[in-house]
Amino acid sequence: MKDLLNLEILKNTFDDLPVGVGIFKIEDINDIKSVRYVFMNKVVLYEMRKTRDEVFGKKIIEVAPEAYEHEGGLAVIETYRKVAETGEDVNLGLVEYSNEEVAGTYECSVHHIQDNYVYVMLRNVTELEQKKIELERKNKELNQYVSIVSHDLKDPLNSITIVLQLIEREYAGRLDDKLDKFFKYLTDSTTRMRTMITELLDFNSLGQGKEKTSIDCNELIENVQNDLGAKIKNTQTNFQVETLPIINGYKTELRLLFQNLISNGIKFQKEGTTPNITLSVKNENGWTFSVQDNGIGIAEENKDKIFSMFQRLHSTKEYEGSGVGLAHCKKVVELHNGKIWLDSELGKGTTFYFSIPQ
């Protein structure tokens, strides 16, 4: 039929793809030096800095002998042989390629076509990897800066606290109501500032130097309930908890996540209300947890604000806290490559949702 694809159409199609595609023939399944170039599209030829005439129909050992001279190159060519032999595709992830003209990092996968033939797909991610390294360096510098500044702030704060304590001790019982309120204000302010510095350091250290482990969320919630035991007892909080899964994650950070969400559900209540907390989970392309309360709710215009650092919606006289808890929650979820969001209605309560990929 006239409209059947011919070889020229297929070649032109592969040639203009935005990713690299190369076809290889492994002439002797037991000899990695028998691998021959069949076709390389424009992207691959550019990355090799070669022309078609220099590559097509020739063996790798003839065109790029340097590939056999280091471990990375040998591993890639051995993968060609292995895929040709087994018929099973292999994702190599990131690989390094270099010759006298070019050096870079590539995402690479090898796929079976038919006996003795495989094709390779690759994408140059050198610039992305360099940006990633630079971002990691800047994050490390920022973490060091936060730690240094926070510790430096504690020294003058401690000095102020000591002076206030000495003055209060010296003039105990001799301060009039106005001065007494003044010193109480200063003392409360230094206490809040010290708490904010500590929480900033805690926020900065989340997930650092730790490895993911297998976590039974049922045991985790039992531990959280024990930690909040006094608060739960004093408020007569009711709990409904579904059977929760075993997941892979950072245990301390996940414990902090649940503890903050549950603690907020208990704290942000109208006076005289008994807190009701419901924990549930769904398996929807990963785990989606929900923590529902019957508290005061969050206004629509504030839903995007509450995950910011030191963001408070109420005065400390109404509800205690520094406004860091939900920022911690957001960072913990993002450490697990998940998302956090909420549904809320003023006066009726809030449901926080967060996803944890499997």
N, C-alpha and C positions, 0 to 999 in steps of 0.2 A: 504493500500500500504506500501511496505517495507521502502520507502524513506520518509514517513511522520515523522515529528518531534515528538519525544516522550518527556515525562516529564523529563527524565534524561538529554537529550540534552539541553532542555531549562534551566534546573537548572544549568548545567555546564556553559552555555553561560552567564547567569546573574552573576554567581559566579565570573567569570573572568573579568567582566567589570571594567574599571578604576574608575568608580564613584559608590557611594553607592546606592543600590536598596533594598528597603524593602517592603514586602506586608503585609497588615493588614486586619483583619476582624473585623468589628464593629458589634458585635452580637446583641446588642440592640441599635437602632439608637438614643435613648433618654438618653443613659447612657454612658458617656465617660470612665467609669471604666470597660466597657465590651470590650474594644479594645484588640484584641489578635494578637500576632505575628504569621504570617503564614510562611514567608520566609525572611531571611536576607542574603544578599550575603557577601563575605569575607570582603569587605570594611567596611560595617556596623558593622559586628561582631568585627572587629578590633577596630573601633572607640568606641564601647561599652565596649571593653575588656571582651567580653563574648564568650562562646562556643555555638555551635548549640544546644547541649543538655540543656543548661541553658536558651535558648530563645525560640526555635521553639515550637509552640503550646501553649505557656503560655501567660497570660495577662500581659500588661505593668505594672499594679499595683503590680503584683507579682515579676517581674524582675527588674523594675526601679521605685519603689514607690516615689523616689525623684522627678520624673517628675511632680508629682501632688502637689509638695510642694512649687513651685514658679510660678510666673505669666507666664514666658516664656514657661515653659513646658506645662502648662495647655492650653495656646494658641495654641500650636502645636497639641496637642491631640484633642482639640476642632475642629481644622481644619480638622483632619481625619474624625470626625463625620459629619461635615458640607459638605465635599465633597461627602461622602457616601450618604448623604441625598439629596443633590441637583444635583449631577452628574457633577458639574462644577469644573474644575481644579483650583488650587490656587497656585500662586508663593509667597512663604513666604519671599523671599529675604534672608537676613542674620539672622540666629538664633543662640542662645547660647545653648550648651549642656554640662553638667558636671555630674560626679558622683565621688565617692571617689578615682577613679583611673585616670580620664581624664577630661580635660576641653578644650573646643575649640569653634571656630566660623565656621558655616557651611552655604553654600548656599543650600536652601531647597525648593522643590516644591512637591505638593501633587496632585495625578491624580486619576481619577475615572476608575475602571475596570468594575465592574458590581454591582448589588445590594449588599450592605454591605461590598464590597471589594474596597480597594484603594491601590495604591502603591506610595512610596515616593522615590524621587531621591535627593541625597545630595552629596556635595563635601566639603572637609575640606579646608577652606581658612584662617585658623588661622595664618599661617606664612605670607600670603599675607596681611592680615589686620595689622599684627604687622609691616611689612615693610612699609605699607601705613602710619601708625601712626608715624613711625620713619622718613619717608620722609617729612611728614607734619611738624614735629618738626624741622628738619634741614632747611626746607624752611622758617619757621618762624624765626629761628636764622639768616639765611642769609639775610632775609628782614630787620631784626633789625640791622644787621651789615652794610648793605648798607646805611640805613637811618642814622646811627650814623656817619659813615665815611664821607658821603656826607655833613652832617651838619658841621662836624669838618673841612672839607676842605674849607667851606665857610668863616670861621673866618680868617685864614691867607690871603685868597683871598681878603676879604674886606679890610684888613689892607694894602695890596699892592695897592689896588685901591685908598684908601684914601691918601697914600703917593704920588702916581703918580699925583693925583689931586692937592695936596699941592704944589708939585714941579712945575707943569704946571702953577698954579696960581702965584707962586712966581716969575717964570722966563718968564711969558707971554710976547711974543714979543721979547725976548732976546735970544732965542735959534736959533742956525744956522740950516740949512736944514738937516744936518746929525743927530743932536740931536732930531730935531722935528720928523723925520721919526722913530727914535729909540723909542721915547715916544708913538708915534701912534701905533707902532708894539706892545709894551707892553700893551697899553690900549685895543687894539683889541684882544690880546691873553687872557687877564683876562676876557673880555666880553664873548669870546667863551667858556672859561672854566666854567664860571658861568652858561652859557646856558646848557652846557653838564651836570653839576651837577644837575640842575633843571630837565632836561629831564631824567636823571637817576632815580631821585626820583619819577618822574611821571610814568616812566616805572615800577618801583618797586611796585607802589600802584595800578596799573591797576587791577580792579575786586575785590579788597579787601573790605570786609565789605559791599558788595552790593548784592542785589537780582535781579533776572531777572524779567522783566515786559513785557507787551505786547507793541510792538513798531510798529507804522505805518511808514514804510520806506519812503513813499512819503513825509510825514511831515518832517522826519529827513533830507532828501535831500534838501528840501526848506530851512531849518534852516542852513544847511551847505553852500548853495549858498548865503544866506544872510551874513553869517560870512565872506565869501570870496568875498563879493560884490565889494570892491575896486579893488582887483586883477582881478576879472572877467571883470570889466568895463575897466580897463586900458589895458588889453590884448585883449579885444573884443572876449572873449572866447565864442564859440558856444556849446550849450548843446543839447543832445538828450537823453531823459530819458523815459524809458518804465514805464508802471504802475507797481509799486513795491508792494510786499506783506506786510502783517502784520506778524511780527515774534516775538518770545519770546527771549529776550536777555538783555544785559547790555546797557542801552541807551547811557550813556556818552561815553563808550568805542566804541560802534558802530559808533557814530557820529565822533569820532576821526579817526576811520578806514576809513570811506568814505572821510573825510576831507583831510587826508594825501594822499590818492590815487588820488583824484581830484586835490589837490594842486600840486602834483608832475607832473601830466599830463599837467598842465598849465605852470609850471616852466621849465621843461626840454624840451625846444623847441629851434629849430634853430632860429637865429635872423631873424626877418621879417616874421615869420610864425604865422598865426592865430590859436590858439589852438582849437581843436575839441575834445570834451569829450562825449562818449556814455556810458550810464548806462543801463544794461539789466539784466534779471534774467530768469532762467529756473528752473522748478520743476522736479528734477531728484533724487528721494530718498532723498529729502531735497532740500533746496534752494541753487542754484549755481549762484552767482552774478558775473558780469563782468564789469570792468571799462576800457574802451578802449580810448587811446589817439593817436595823430598823431605826437608824439614828436621825440626825437633823437634816441630812442631805446636803448637796452641793449645788449652788446656783449654776445655771448654764454658762454664764460668762466667766466662771471661775474654773471650769473643768480643765482648761489647758494650762492654768497657772499652778495648780497644786503639786505638780511633779518637779517644780523648780526648787533650787536650794534656798533655804531660809524663807520660803513663801508661807506666810501665815494669813488665814482668812478671819481669824478671831484674835482678840487681845489675850494676853496671858492671864488676865483676871477672869476671863470667861472659861478658857481651856488652856491648861499648861502645855508646854512643849516649845521646841525651837523651830519647827517648820522644816526639818531635815528628813523626817521619816519616809515620806513618799518619794523624795529624791533618791534615797537609799533603795527603795523598792524598784524604781525605774532602772537604776544602774544594775541591780542584781538580775533583773529580767533580761536586760540587754547583754549582760555577761553570758547568759545562756542562749543568746541569739533569738530571744523571744520579744513579745510586745506586751504592753500593759495599757489598759483603757478602763473606762467606767461608764455605768448608767446610774443616774441619780435623779431624785425628785425631792425638792425642798419639803421638809417636814415628814417625809415618808421613808427615807433611807437611801443607801448607796450599795451598789454591787460593783466590786472591783474584779476585773478579769485579767488574767495574764496567761500567755502561751509559753510552753516549754517544748521545743522540738524533740522528737524521739531520737 
